[in-house]
Amino acid sequence: MDIIARTTQFLNDAAQWFDQNILAGLGGFLRALLMFIITILRFFIDVIQWVTSLIP
């Protein structure tokens, strides 16, 4: 029974570590990726506005 309790505790600790480190980091990565995509879209919108402003 002691082995089962230790294994359960180990799995709980591993799940908590995974949640705190991997998923939190993944959230930051996804946020940065979204901001990068938005920046690229803003650039293209600015280029399109600039090109259309050159047309009389």
Secondary structure, 3 states (H helix, E strand, C coil): CHHHHHHHHHHHHHHHHHHHHHHHHHHHHHHHHHHHHHHHHHHHHHHHHHHHHHCC
